[in-house]
Amino acid sequence: MEAKAYEEFRRRFFERVWVELDPFEEEIESTERLPLDRVVPILRDMQAFGLLVPEQYGGLGLSVTQYVPVLAELAKVQGAIRVLVHVHNMTAHAIADMASEEQRAALLPGIATGQLSVAFGLTEPDHGTGADVGTTAIKVNGHFSINGRKHLITNSNIASHFIVFAKTQPEAGERAVSAILVERNTPGFTIEPLPETMGCKGGEHGQLTFKDVLVPVRNVLGEEGRGLEQMETALEVSRLFIAATSLGTAERAFELSLAFAKQRVTFGKPIAARQAVQRYLAEMAVDIHALRLMIADAAAKCDAGKRIPAESSICKLFGLEAVGRVTDRALLVHGGIGYTRKHRIERLYRDARLNWLEEGTPTIQMLVIAREFLSKDNPLDH
Ligand SMILES: Cc1cc2nc3c(=O)[nH]c(=O)nc-3n(C[C@H](O)[C@H](O)[C@H](O)COP(=O)(O)OP(=O)(O)OC[C@H]3O[C@@H](n4cnc5c(N)ncnc54)[C@H](O)[C@@H]3O)c2cc1C
């Protein structure tokens, strides 16, 4: 988006986050339900479903650099709202990247307005993290017959279309994974909710079961057999988005801690006057500043068309550690009352813990980072 239009969009978007979305916090945390009938129309009106959809398909076409602060702002208010917007946009971004022109034209305009809703189906209860795919899709008379299970699939309650990663030639090993589009009401495809989560309450991350589910072969996104490569590319960008989420949550926890430290008086002085508390605040500032700069570097490289496997895993890993430290310290600055729902620190602390898991655990980020440094001279210098 052109710079001046972006500034205006961003100003208005941020204003609406606080005026229209933030007030849902109490209701969502109490009921553990996201009131979709009221939240989705606001998000649609804010154009939150088309943030990363290219302009030619009716989206806003934000660059990664422009998207990062928008997602970070959403990560300051109740977590399920951020998760809903994040998964929709990261899946839309993946579709824009991996689909054929015909598929893009058919899907992206609906995705941009939120009329179509999309989910990313990778994780499985019976197989391991990431590339260890057990779901199969075998060709039968111009169709794929899909069998298997996925779980923890965000937006499973609302998605009209799921990207399902499945082995299209199980005998050919992991190379033969494909990304296949499965529509919600396809016979044999069932969706069940999973129990409520620790934080980001109100979202749904269901279990998908495929029993002889027939989908046309043309539903493969892009090229058959390229699913793992497509998944890596999608997760590479999306790990940066999780780092942006960590940044937003950390910024909010810091703002609240600064305000609390100035107003809480013990032994006749605000706690902000105590060196021990100042040290917590200083450490929070260092983490936030470092994360912000790291993300800016990776986002700029991504917008310049470069691959960023090392940068994005570094940002994701540092981000989850940084927001972990910041929310720990924020809780300490708030003292015992911070452990109650009287203060938002309690929610931010819980919401932040999802950042360990989304788009891969710390172990997986370490694996990617080590792989990049072992195979390239300087993977960050490009
Ligand atoms: C709220 C929520 C929403 C989610 N949304 C989605 C979604 O929309 N789509 C989706 O596909 N997934 C989603 N996930 C799943 C998430 O991406 C995974 O939970 C995460 O990547 C970890 O995978 P796993 O649960 O299979 O862990 P496991 O693979 O069971 O790992 C368990 C532990 O073992 C370690 N481990 C596993 N294998 C290895 C190995 N080979 N080497 C070293 N260590 C290893 C892991 O690092 C981890 O610490 C979501 C999860 C949550 C909690």
The ligand as a MOL file (V3000), in Angstrom:
LIG
                    3D

  0  0  0     0  0            999 V3000
M  V30 BEGIN CTAB
M  V30 COUNTS 53 58 0 0 0
M  V30 BEGIN ATOM
M  V30 1 C -3.9450 -22.8120 20.1450 0
M  V30 2 C -3.2000 -23.5260 19.0680 0
M  V30 3 C -3.5170 -23.2600 17.7410 0
M  V30 4 C -2.8950 -23.9810 16.7260 0
M  V30 5 N -3.2670 -23.7510 15.4160 0
M  V30 6 C -2.7810 -24.5570 14.4370 0
M  V30 7 C -3.2790 -24.4640 13.0920 0
M  V30 8 O -4.1150 -23.6100 12.7770 0
M  V30 9 N -2.8090 -25.3200 12.1690 0
M  V30 10 C -1.8980 -26.2860 12.4670 0
M  V30 11 O -1.5280 -27.0600 11.5880 0
M  V30 12 N -1.3950 -26.3980 13.7320 0
M  V30 13 C -1.8280 -25.5690 14.7080 0
M  V30 14 N -1.3620 -25.6970 16.0040 0
M  V30 15 C -0.3910 -26.7380 16.2950 0
M  V30 16 C 1.0140 -26.2270 16.5840 0
M  V30 17 O 1.5980 -25.7050 15.4150 0
M  V30 18 C 1.7720 -27.4310 17.1340 0
M  V30 19 O 1.1840 -27.7610 18.3930 0
M  V30 20 C 3.2390 -27.1980 17.2970 0
M  V30 21 O 3.8710 -26.9570 16.0510 0
M  V30 22 C 3.9190 -28.4050 17.9660 0
M  V30 23 O 3.5940 -29.5780 17.3050 0
M  V30 24 P 2.9710 -30.8060 18.1250 0
M  V30 25 O 1.8650 -30.2920 18.9720 0
M  V30 26 O 2.6520 -31.8790 17.1450 0
M  V30 27 O 4.1340 -31.2170 19.0810 0
M  V30 28 P 4.9950 -32.5470 19.0820 0
M  V30 29 O 5.5360 -32.7970 17.7280 0
M  V30 30 O 4.1890 -33.6140 19.7150 0
M  V30 31 O 6.1830 -32.1100 20.0130 0
M  V30 32 C 6.2190 -32.2740 21.4380 0
M  V30 33 C 7.5900 -31.8440 21.9200 0
M  V30 34 O 8.6160 -32.6500 21.3530 0
M  V30 35 C 9.5260 -31.8790 20.5840 0
M  V30 36 N 9.8510 -32.6090 19.3410 0
M  V30 37 C 8.9890 -33.2790 18.5420 0
M  V30 38 N 9.6250 -33.8350 17.5080 0
M  V30 39 C 10.9360 -33.5000 17.6510 0
M  V30 40 C 12.1030 -33.7540 16.8880 0
M  V30 41 N 12.0660 -34.4470 15.7690 0
M  V30 42 N 13.2770 -33.2580 17.3410 0
M  V30 43 C 13.3300 -32.5370 18.4720 0
M  V30 44 N 12.2620 -32.2450 19.2340 0
M  V30 45 C 11.0700 -32.7210 18.8280 0
M  V30 46 C 8.7750 -30.5820 20.2520 0
M  V30 47 O 9.6670 -29.4980 20.0520 0
M  V30 48 C 7.9280 -30.4020 21.5100 0
M  V30 49 O 8.6990 -29.7780 22.5070 0
M  V30 50 C -1.9190 -24.9520 17.0310 0
M  V30 51 C -1.5630 -25.1710 18.3790 0
M  V30 52 C -2.1990 -24.4810 19.3850 0
M  V30 53 C -1.8250 -24.7740 20.8180 0
M  V30 END ATOM
M  V30 BEGIN BOND
M  V30 1 1 1 2
M  V30 2 1 2 3
M  V30 3 2 2 52
M  V30 4 2 3 4
M  V30 5 1 4 5
M  V30 6 1 4 50
M  V30 7 2 5 6
M  V30 8 1 6 7
M  V30 9 1 6 13
M  V30 10 2 7 8
M  V30 11 1 7 9
M  V30 12 1 9 10
M  V30 13 2 10 11
M  V30 14 1 10 12
M  V30 15 2 12 13
M  V30 16 1 13 14
M  V30 17 1 14 15
M  V30 18 1 14 50
M  V30 19 1 15 16
M  V30 20 1 16 17
M  V30 21 1 16 18
M  V30 22 1 18 19
M  V30 23 1 18 20
M  V30 24 1 20 21
M  V30 25 1 20 22
M  V30 26 1 22 23
M  V30 27 1 23 24
M  V30 28 2 24 25
M  V30 29 1 24 26
M  V30 30 1 24 27
M  V30 31 1 27 28
M  V30 32 2 28 29
M  V30 33 1 28 30
M  V30 34 1 28 31
M  V30 35 1 31 32
M  V30 36 1 32 33
M  V30 37 1 33 34
M  V30 38 1 33 48
M  V30 39 1 34 35
M  V30 40 1 35 36
M  V30 41 1 35 46
M  V30 42 1 36 37
M  V30 43 1 36 45
M  V30 44 2 37 38
M  V30 45 1 38 39
M  V30 46 1 39 40
M  V30 47 2 39 45
M  V30 48 1 40 41
M  V30 49 2 40 42
M  V30 50 1 42 43
M  V30 51 2 43 44
M  V30 52 1 44 45
M  V30 53 1 46 47
M  V30 54 1 46 48
M  V30 55 1 48 49
M  V30 56 2 50 51
M  V30 57 1 51 52
M  V30 58 1 52 53
M  V30 END BOND
M  V30 END CTAB
M  END
